[in-house]
Amino acid sequence: MNCKQCGAPMKLYRERDYYHCEHCSSYHFPEESTPGIRIMGENPEGIECPQCKIKLNMATVDDYYRGFQCSNCRGLMFNRTRFKEVIDNRRSKTKSSPEPVSTFDPAELERNTECPICDQEMETFQYLGPGNIVIDTCHNDDLIWLDYGELNKVINAPGRDRGMPLRKPVKEDQEDKKNKPKKRKRSALEFFLSEIAESFFPD
């Protein structure tokens, strides 16, 4: 992307989602293209849309979760862990009424989608979570491809988790300390007696 002030190439700061011109020190903060999705421009790796075969744009969802979006078909690609986090976060914060349950179309299972990373055919199956959608997954590259509108179907589907605050995960070390029995300190006498016992009964 070139600077609108001086025309020089701008540097993308992906972790902060803005561009900076090192020539004139101006900034560019991309606007959201659709609610919650901010487009950062074409990905430098040249990853293409599995449907349209054009370069995917880098996208940031809810100013935190990073993925890719096609500027033509509006499909979305996420790491599988990011996909779950986006769904959990959005469903926990939604306050609108759920949409009617969408019907499942078995014909969608017949579609063929190639992974844009490894060029292998992605596995197509019915999503087991809310929303009644069909998703494409590449297990080799840990990716999920969503056609336009499928993300919203999952977010807006009925379920008891809608509007329920997410529970903060307990750190493993804290959980271990909580469940681990406390070790009793030995008294000086117990320590002295054990030393004598070891001298009589060495290993």
HUQUIZI-V180516 format. One record per backbone hydrogen bond with DSSP energy under -0.5 kcal/mol. NH is the residue of the N-H (numbers start at 1). CO is the residue of the C=O. If there is no record, write none. Layout:
[[NH CO] [NH CO]]
//
This chain:
[[3 8] [7 3] [10 1] [11 20] [13 18] [14 12] [16 13] [17 13] [18 13] [19 28] [20 11] [21 26] [22 20] [25 21] [28 19] [30 28] [33 37] [34 37] [37 34] [38 36] [38 60] [39 31] [39 37] [40 58] [43 56] [46 43] [49 54] [53 49] [56 47] [57 69] [58 41] [59 67] [60 38] [61 65] [62 36] [64 61] [65 61] [67 59] [68 77] [69 57] [70 75] [74 70] [76 146] [77 68] [78 144] [80 142] [83 79] [84 80] [85 81] [86 82] [87 83] [88 84] [89 85] [90 86] [91 87] [92 88] [93 89] [94 90] [99 156] [106 104] [108 105] [109 106] [110 107] [111 108] [113 111] [115 120] [119 115] [122 113] [123 137] [125 123] [125 135] [127 133] [132 129] [135 125] [136 145] [137 123] [138 143] [139 137] [142 138] [143 138] [144 78] [145 136] [146 76] [150 147] [153 149] [154 150] [155 151] [156 152] [157 153] [157 154] [162 159] [163 91] [164 161] [165 163] [175 171] [176 172] [177 173] [178 174] [179 175] [180 176] [184 182] [191 187] [192 188] [193 189] [194 190] [195 191] [196 192] [197 193] [198 194] [199 195] [200 196] [201 197]]
//
